[in-house]
Amino acid sequence: MAGNHPFWVRLARKEPQCATVRGRVFEIGAPDERDGAFLLTVWEKGRPVGHVLNLDPLVYKPCGPNHHAEPRPVDGVEALLELLVPQRTPLPPSSS
């Protein structure tokens, strides 16, 4: 997959992207590690919170001591942000 990454990955690697979602600020950009395993790193408040891995399909994996989640497929910035801050499903109206 090297060399033909999606546009959103190439853009974020070249110029870090910032996004604010429900009061949380994320920066998405080139990883500090240069071994090729990570395409992107996601930071919140200056700390890495996860990585987009160089797999086919691309996947996002949270990092940190309390994150043992399996990698989840991601196909764009919007999908990545949804994994970072999931939308809450509205409760159905109560019938009284």
C-alpha positions in Angstrom: 0.0 0.0 0.0 3.0 2.3 0.2 3.0 5.2 -2.2 -0.6 5.1 -3.1 -2.2 6.2 0.2 -5.6 7.9 0.0 -5.6 11.7 -0.4 -6.8 12.4 3.2 -3.7 10.4 4.5 -1.3 12.2 2.2 -2.7 15.6 3.1 -2.5 14.9 6.9 1.0 13.6 6.6 2.1 16.7 4.7 0.1 19.3 6.7 -1.3 18.3 10.1 -5.1 18.6 10.4 -6.9 19.9 13.4 -10.5 19.1 14.3 -12.7 20.1 17.2 -15.5 17.6 17.9 -17.9 18.3 20.8 -15.3 20.4 22.6 -12.4 18.0 22.1 -9.5 19.2 20.0 -7.6 16.6 17.9 -4.5 16.9 15.7 -4.0 14.4 13.0 -0.6 14.2 11.3 2.6 12.3 10.4 3.7 10.0 13.2 6.9 10.5 15.2 7.9 6.9 14.5 9.3 6.5 11.0 9.3 2.7 10.7 6.3 2.7 8.4 3.9 0.8 10.7 1.9 4.0 11.4 0.6 6.2 8.6 -0.9 8.8 10.9 -0.9 9.7 14.6 -3.8 11.3 16.4 -3.0 13.6 19.3 -5.3 15.2 21.9 -3.8 17.9 24.2 -0.3 17.0 22.8 -0.5 13.3 23.7 -0.9 10.5 21.2 -4.3 8.8 21.5 -4.0 6.5 18.5 -2.6 5.6 15.1 -3.8 4.9 11.6 -2.0 1.7 10.7 -0.5 0.9 7.3 -2.8 -2.1 6.6 -5.3 -2.9 3.9 -7.8 -1.7 4.7 -6.5 1.2 6.8 -7.4 0.8 10.4 -7.3 3.0 13.5 -6.0 1.7 16.8 -6.2 3.6 20.1 -3.0 3.7 22.1 -2.4 4.1 25.8 -2.5 1.9 28.9 -6.3 1.6 29.0 -6.8 1.0 25.3 -6.8 -2.7 24.4 -9.4 -2.2 21.6 -9.0 -4.0 18.3 -8.1 -1.9 15.3 -11.2 -0.5 13.5 -11.4 0.2 9.7 -11.3 3.8 8.8 -11.8 5.3 5.3 -11.5 9.1 5.9 -11.2 11.9 8.4 -14.9 11.9 9.2 -14.8 8.1 10.0 -11.7 8.6 12.1 -13.4 11.4 14.1 -16.5 9.2 14.6 -14.2 6.6 16.1 -12.6 9.1 18.4 -15.9 10.7 19.6 -18.8 8.5 18.7 -22.2 10.1 18.1 -24.6 9.3 20.8 -27.6 7.5 19.6 -30.8 9.4 20.5 -33.1 7.6 22.9 -36.5 6.7 21.4 -39.3 8.8 22.6 -41.0 7.4 25.6 -44.6 6.5 25.2 -46.6 7.5 28.3 
